[in-house]
Amino acid sequence: IDWATTPKALSSLASSATDQSGAFAALQGTLSLPRSAVVVGRFQETDDDGARRPGLTVSVPKRSLVTSPVAGTLRYAGPLLDLGEVAILEPEQGTLLVYAGLGHALGSAGDILRPGAPLGFMPGEDTRADQILIETRDGTGHVGREKLYIEIRQGEDHSDPSSWFDLPEAED
């Protein structure tokens, strides 16, 4: 992925169709992550591939339903480069929430979504309960999880998602 040119491509998706006159800003620090999400990568941290990511990476259970944390217009739902399935939500003009790493994105461009509306499902195969119990005996809690990448764009600028989402307290 050429992260240097991606901002221009994503910002071109924004339009005046979703202007809520700054209502999104009032939600800063209150957006919900998917249920059972564990933060595994923060804004501008280097990931496992050695790339600095301008977003937030969370680990969520396989096949989890990912929902919209806010009302907005769905600008894109489908495959994008090597990011897997992607859902791009525009809560107000010039602001985009990008959810990458979905196994199956739901909806169509132009759909108006309410908070809690489904964006897609995480990838993963069905697993029997006895297999899960055997695999997780190592205590990591990461077996049976997938990574979801979340990015917030305001115009061509990246915004730190951790300032927008109500994140769990870090454990020492």
C-alpha positions in Angstrom: 0.0 0.0 0.0 1.3 3.4 -0.8 0.2 5.3 2.3 1.5 8.6 0.9 -1.2 8.7 -1.9 -4.0 7.0 0.0 -5.1 10.3 1.7 -5.9 11.9 -1.6 -7.9 8.9 -2.8 -9.9 8.7 0.4 -10.5 12.4 0.7 -12.0 12.4 -2.8 -14.8 10.2 -1.4 -16.0 12.9 0.9 -18.9 15.0 -0.4 -21.4 17.6 0.9 -24.2 15.0 1.1 -23.5 14.3 4.8 -22.9 17.8 6.2 -23.9 17.7 9.9 -22.3 21.1 10.7 -19.7 19.8 13.1 -22.0 17.5 15.1 -19.3 14.8 14.8 -16.8 16.8 16.8 -19.1 16.7 19.8 -18.7 12.9 19.9 -14.9 13.0 20.3 -13.9 10.5 23.0 -17.2 8.7 23.1 -17.2 6.4 20.0 -17.5 2.7 20.7 -15.0 0.1 19.5 -16.4 -3.3 18.5 -17.3 -5.5 21.4 -14.4 -7.4 22.9 -11.8 -5.2 21.0 -8.3 -5.1 22.4 -6.0 -2.4 21.2 -2.9 -3.9 19.6 -1.5 -1.0 17.6 -1.8 2.8 18.1 -1.6 5.9 15.9 1.8 6.2 14.2 3.2 3.1 15.8 5.3 0.7 13.7 3.3 -2.5 13.0 4.6 -6.1 12.5 5.5 -5.2 8.8 7.6 -2.3 9.9 5.2 0.3 8.6 4.0 3.3 10.6 0.2 3.3 10.5 -1.9 6.5 10.9 -4.7 4.6 12.6 -5.7 2.2 15.4 -5.4 -1.6 15.2 -7.6 -3.7 17.4 -7.9 -7.4 17.8 -11.5 -8.7 17.8 -13.0 -12.2 17.8 -13.3 -14.0 14.4 -16.6 -13.5 12.6 -17.6 -10.6 14.9 -20.1 -8.1 13.6 -18.6 -4.7 13.3 -21.1 -1.8 13.6 -21.1 1.9 13.0 -20.3 4.0 16.1 -22.1 7.0 14.6 -24.7 8.0 12.0 -23.3 8.7 8.5 -23.3 7.9 4.8 -21.5 4.8 3.7 -19.1 5.9 1.0 -17.6 2.5 0.1 -18.0 -1.1 1.1 -15.9 -3.8 -0.6 -12.3 -4.9 -1.3 -9.6 -2.2 -1.3 -6.0 -2.9 -2.3 -4.5 -5.5 0.1 -6.7 -4.3 3.1 -9.3 -6.9 2.7 -12.9 -5.8 2.8 -13.2 -2.1 3.8 -16.1 0.1 4.9 -15.7 3.8 4.7 -18.2 5.9 6.6 -18.7 9.7 6.3 -20.3 11.1 9.5 -20.0 14.7 8.3 -18.6 16.5 5.3 -14.8 16.0 5.0 -14.6 13.3 7.7 -14.1 9.6 7.0 -14.0 6.6 9.2 -12.2 3.8 7.5 -12.6 0.2 8.8 -10.2 -2.2 7.1 -9.6 -5.9 7.5 -13.3 -7.0 7.4 -14.0 -10.5 6.0 -17.3 -9.3 4.5 -18.4 -5.6 4.2 -22.1 -4.9 4.2 -24.1 -2.2 2.5 -23.7 -0.1 -0.6 -22.2 3.3 -1.3 -24.8 5.9 -0.5 -26.5 4.0 2.3 -27.5 6.2 5.3 -26.5 4.4 8.5 -27.6 5.0 12.0 -25.4 4.3 15.0 -25.2 0.6 15.6 -25.9 -0.3 11.9 -23.8 -3.2 10.6 -20.7 -2.4 8.6 -19.5 -5.9 8.1 -18.2 -9.2 9.6 -14.6 -10.0 10.6 -13.1 -12.9 8.7 -12.8 -16.4 10.2 -14.0 -19.9 10.0 -16.6 -21.5 12.4 -14.8 -23.1 15.2 -16.1 -25.8 17.6 -16.1 -24.9 21.3 -13.8 -27.8 22.2 -11.2 -26.6 19.7 -11.3 -23.1 21.1 -10.8 -24.4 24.6 -7.8 -26.5 23.5 -6.2 -23.7 21.5 -6.5 -21.0 24.2 -4.8 -22.9 27.0 -1.6 -20.9 26.4 -3.4 -17.9 28.0 -2.7 -15.4 25.3 -6.4 -14.9 24.4 -5.4 -14.1 20.8 -6.4 -17.4 19.2 -9.6 -17.0 17.3 -9.1 -13.3 16.8 -8.5 -11.0 13.7 -7.1 -7.5 13.4 -9.3 -4.6 12.4 -7.7 -1.4 11.4 -9.5 1.9 12.0 -8.5 5.2 10.6 -10.1 8.7 10.8 -9.5 11.2 8.0 -10.4 14.9 8.3 -9.8 16.2 4.8 -6.4 14.9 3.8 -5.2 14.8 7.4 -5.1 11.8 9.7 -6.7 12.2 13.2 -5.6 10.0 16.1 -8.5 7.5 16.6 -7.6 7.1 20.2 -8.9 10.6 20.8 -12.2 9.7 19.2 -12.9 6.3 20.7 -13.7 5.5 24.3 -10.7 3.1 24.8 -10.3 0.7 27.7 -7.8 1.8 30.3 -4.3 0.4 29.6 -3.2 -2.4 31.9 0.2 -2.1 33.6 
